[in-house]
């Protein structure tokens, strides 16, 4: 069962994810946790303890990135495990498409950028 825990540090919210995020209920749990941080200037999604991420959750990350942009919030992914990092798909590259490459931040960089 996926778990989500939220820590607020100043105007930054750190959303810690733990477990396997592979079903739609996990995607909705993640959505609810992040969208509840509408008063934050920065939302950092800590993926350190996330074991596996499913396709529906990847789609939710894209939605959350757009939601954050629309609300003038920086949305960052932090420390994804090897199982959660995007892999190069030779089929996609062979067809002229680039694989999804989310931007990752370090803990110090996230803390240093407390404001936009």
N, C-alpha and C positions, 0 to 999 in steps of 0.2 A: 504494500500500500504506500503510495507516495505521500510524503510529508512536506509541508511548507511552513517555515518559521520566518517572521519578519522582525528585523532590528532597525530602529530609526536612530540615525546619528546626525544630529543637526538637520539640515535640509536634504539628507540623503537617506534612502530606504534600501536596506540590504535584504533581499528575499532569498532565503536559503532553501534549496530544494534537496530532498533526500529520498532515495529509492528509485523505483522503476516508473518512468513517466511514459506509458505506452498506450493507455486507454483514454477515451474521450473525457471520462470523469477527472482524470489527472490534468488534462488540458484546461478544463473549466475551473478546477481548483487553482491552477496557476493564473488564469485570467482574473479570477476574483481577487486573488492576493495582490496582483500588480495594479489592477485598476483601483483598488482601495487606497493606493498611495498617490492620489491625484494632487495632494498638497506638497509633495516632494519635488525638488528640482532635479534630482538624480535618482534613478532606480537601478540598482545593481542586482542582477540575477546570479547568485552564487551557485554554480553547478558542481562544486567540489564533491558532494556526496551523491550526485545523480548517477545512477548506475547505467541506465539505458534510456534513450529518448526515442519515441515513436514518431511516425510521420505526421499524425494529427497534432502533436505537440510542436513540431517544427512549424506547422502552419499557424499555430497559436502564437509562436514567437514572432512570426512575421506580422500578424495582427497587432501584437503588443508593441512592436517597434513603431508601427504606424500610429497607434493610439498615443504613444508617448510623444511622437513628433507633433501630432495635432494638439497636444496639451503642453507643448513647450517643455518637455521633460527629456533629459538624457537617459537613454536606456542602454545599459551595458551588460554584456555577458562576462562572467568571471570564472576562471579556472575550470574549464570543462574537462572531464575525464576523457581518456582516450576513446571510450565507447560513445561519447557524445560529440566528438569533433567531426566535422564534415570530412568525408573521404573523397578523393578524386575519383570520379566516375569516368572511365575511359570512353564509355558509350556516349556520354554527354559531350566530352571534349572532341570526340571524333565527328560530332554533328555540328560543331561550331558554337556550342553553348558552354558557358562557364558554370562550374558547380557553385553552390551557395557557400559563401565565405563570410560568416559573421565576424564582427570586430570584437576582439577580446581586450580586456584591460587588466593591468596589474592592480593589486590591492592599493599600493601607494599612489598610483595614478588616479584611482577612483576617489580616494580620500583627498587628494590634492585638488581635484576638480569639484569641490563641493558646490560651486556655483557655475553658471554658464558663462 
